[in-house]
Amino acid sequence: MRFTVEERHLTDTGGRPIATPLAVQFHQCAGENLDEAVRLFVRDTEGELIGDVLKFPGLQAVATVRKASGVYTLQFTPSSERNVPLR
């Protein structure tokens, strides 16, 4: 399955909020199911999952991740984009 990932940069390494339009990026990822897509995306972006992955109806999920550059929120939604390269 393919998913669109909205990655929102929440805080920098000092814990200060990020307030810029460039704080949001979109990516494509794939996995056999939602759990695998989350796991693979977090691993491939060298992140560390913080807390639980919140799952919602319709194969959607939200996760919080810590990376070397700060803390991010990830929102996974099913995607039908076939021509966009995968991460």
C-alpha positions in Angstrom: 0.0 0.0 0.0 1.1 3.6 -0.6 0.8 6.4 1.9 1.2 10.1 1.8 3.1 11.3 4.9 2.7 14.9 6.2 5.8 15.6 8.2 5.4 18.7 10.5 8.5 20.0 12.3 7.3 20.9 15.8 10.4 21.9 17.8 14.1 22.3 17.2 16.9 20.6 19.1 16.6 23.2 21.9 12.9 22.5 22.3 11.8 25.8 20.7 8.7 25.8 18.5 9.2 26.0 14.7 7.1 28.7 13.1 7.8 28.8 9.4 5.8 27.8 6.4 8.7 25.4 5.5 8.0 23.4 8.6 5.7 21.1 6.6 6.9 18.6 4.0 5.1 15.8 2.2 6.5 12.4 1.3 5.4 9.1 -0.2 6.1 5.7 1.4 4.9 2.2 1.0 4.4 -0.9 3.2 2.3 -4.1 3.3 0.1 -2.4 5.8 -0.1 0.9 7.9 2.1 -0.5 10.7 4.9 -1.4 8.3 4.7 1.9 6.5 5.1 3.8 9.7 8.0 1.6 10.9 9.8 1.8 7.5 9.4 5.6 7.2 10.7 6.2 10.7 13.6 3.9 10.2 14.5 5.4 6.7 14.4 8.9 8.1 16.6 8.0 11.0 13.9 8.9 13.6 12.9 7.5 16.9 9.2 6.9 17.6 8.0 8.8 20.7 4.9 7.2 22.4 2.2 5.2 20.5 1.0 5.5 17.0 -2.6 6.7 17.0 -4.6 4.9 14.4 -7.9 6.1 12.9 -10.5 4.6 10.6 -9.6 4.6 6.9 -6.0 3.5 7.3 -4.8 6.8 8.8 -2.3 7.3 11.6 -0.5 9.9 13.5 2.9 9.5 15.1 5.5 11.7 16.9 9.1 11.2 16.0 12.4 12.6 17.4 15.2 13.2 14.9 18.6 14.8 15.2 17.0 18.1 14.0 14.1 18.1 16.4 10.6 16.7 17.0 8.1 16.0 14.2 4.5 14.9 13.9 3.8 12.4 11.1 0.4 11.9 9.6 -0.1 8.9 7.3 -3.0 8.8 4.8 -3.7 6.3 2.0 -2.4 7.6 -1.4 -3.4 6.8 -4.9 -0.4 8.7 -6.4 1.4 6.2 -8.6 3.8 8.5 -10.4 5.4 10.0 -7.3 8.7 8.4 -6.3 8.7 6.6 -2.9 11.0 7.5 -0.1 
